[in-house]
């Protein structure tokens, strides 16, 4: 299986101190299911977002930025990149 890598520039401080606004993030396509504690990139209404998985429930994941007080809500696994 070949690895497919993507690059995006971060915007905002929601994952501070791990990621800061303006830094480059390089990520690859998933090889398995999401697990709590992992950082995943997903497509949201505001664009591409990288946040940490808090919980996995069936075909959904609960994500949250490390520096945010609120979660992103339940996101379909199909929205993960």
Secondary structure as UniProt FT lines:
FT   STRAND          5..9
FT   TURN            14..18
FT   TURN            21..22
FT   STRAND          24..28
FT   TURN            36..37
FT   STRAND          39..44
FT   TURN            45..46
FT   STRAND          47..57
FT   TURN            58..59
FT   STRAND          60..64
FT   TURN            66..67
FT   STRAND          74..76
FT   HELIX           77..79
//
